[in-house]
Amino acid sequence: MNDEVTGRGSDAPATSQRAWGERYDRTLMNTFGHPRRVFVRGRGADVWDADGRHYTDLLAGLAVHALGHAHPAVLEAISGQAATLGHISNLFASPPQIELGERLVGLATLDAPGTPARVFFANSGTEANEAAFKLSRRTGRGRIVAMEGSFHGRTMGALAITHNEHYREPFEPLPGEIVWVPYGDVPALERAVDETVAAVVLEPVQGENGVVEPGPDFLPAARRITAAHGALLWIDEVQTGLCRCGRWFAHQRAGIAPDVITVAKGLANGYPIGACIALGDAAGLFGPGQHGTTFGGNPIACAVGCAVLGVMADERLADRSEELGAHFAGAVMALGDPRIDLVRGQGLLRGIVLNRPIAAGAADAALDAGWIINAPRPSVLRLAPPLIVTAGQLDAFVAALPGLLDTVQERS
Ligand SMILES: *Cc1c(COP(=O)(O)O)cnc(C)c1O
């Protein structure tokens, strides 16, 4: 194989990226469009493409690799566990699976120590939500109340509670009895929940919808309303959980304890994993044989999860996320740029709201200039950097931002 094919190192020829892109287009299903870049290497918040160009990664693979690329604790966990015991199926158990389960139970019950809680391990966010969806049916009720603007994943159950019609409609019929409520609307939630409702599902911050937060009264109200009607409160922390929003779980900011928490993205730094954590009576809803998975809870993914949670605790990454996020939001607003309306979000999950729909163009201009961010909405830029990002890296992006917005306006 020549260098053009392997794309190895910074001395790869300038055609590498194009050659990879053509092979991608011929071979991979067209669900994601043509790849904007083909990346070959990363370290911390730095990545390099197949042409040897450098980028600062301020998206962390969609809020996933919290510890950055090639973190030594992750390398050690993967190689150490792979050299010890890699897979056994759920006919059997392994120590990393039990240890990670215990850690997640501890974190989920931080504000309610002693509450019984149990974990089901899956391999992705959508599967964690699929487990929670099935768990909710074990209440004997069928109806689910979901939020307008929600995103919960792409499998049929998670898709049914995802609001975007463009994602949902081509695949109908989906599992039914879904009731939609405007996100953050307490009276509407009050009207929607009765004794026929199995669960209310919501994200503490809607990441895919453009980093949208409900008012501070919404999560406490959701807790009160679900408890009054015997419905489960299911919080999707797939994007917001595990220090991303300045707390172990974003809902802990509201001081509430849900019945079900789903997590995935930040848990194993990019090694596929998901988990559905149920608290209190909900922890006993599944019986033997009622749910399952071949790969879920495998020793390598769980060993990586343990290592990631260990680093997050040792390095106090929730606090770091809170502090750097506030610093970043303040720095962006201090630009006083008339094209920027506000910065929203929590911790290091941030949306820069522009006063015109140029976010897609601005994300493209950023990529050309060596910054990885994305545009979940036409006028919103999202940043979800590795939690080990430095203030200097964030400041450099803030300094570049007005120029990136100029570039879009010149191009249009
Ligand atoms: C990304 C995401 C999912 C889906 O996770 P996958 O691992 O892509 O299946 C579910 N819920 C939320 C809130 C997400 O951000």
The ligand as an SDF file (V2000), in Angstrom:
LIG
                    3D

 15 15  0  0  0  0  0  0  0  0999 V2000
  -26.7270   11.2210   21.0110 C   0  0  0  0  0  0  0  0  0  0  0  0
  -27.9590   11.1120   21.8380 C   0  0  0  0  0  0  0  0  0  0  0  0
  -28.7110    9.9090   21.8600 C   0  0  0  0  0  0  0  0  0  0  0  0
  -28.3830    8.7420   20.9700 C   0  0  0  0  0  0  0  0  0  0  0  0
  -27.1450    8.1660   21.2610 O   0  0  0  0  0  0  0  0  0  0  0  0
  -26.4630    7.1750   20.1870 P   0  0  0  0  0  0  0  0  0  0  0  0
  -25.2550    6.6590   20.9090 O   0  0  0  0  0  0  0  0  0  0  0  0
  -26.1470    8.0060   18.9860 O   0  0  0  0  0  0  0  0  0  0  0  0
  -27.4370    6.1200   19.8790 O   0  0  0  0  0  0  0  0  0  0  0  0
  -29.7880    9.8430   22.7100 C   0  0  0  0  0  0  0  0  0  0  0  0
  -30.1390   10.8790   23.4850 N   0  0  0  0  0  0  0  0  0  0  0  0
  -29.4560   12.0460   23.4820 C   0  0  0  0  0  0  0  0  0  0  0  0
  -29.8840   13.1610   24.3880 C   0  0  0  0  0  0  0  0  0  0  0  0
  -28.3520   12.2070   22.6500 C   0  0  0  0  0  0  0  0  0  0  0  0
  -27.6930   13.3660   22.6150 O   0  0  0  0  0  0  0  0  0  0  0  0
  1  2  1  0
  2  3  1  0
  2 14  2  0
  3  4  1  0
  3 10  2  0
  4  5  1  0
  5  6  1  0
  6  7  2  0
  6  8  1  0
  6  9  1  0
 10 11  1  0
 11 12  2  0
 12 13  1  0
 12 14  1  0
 14 15  1  0
M  END
$$$$
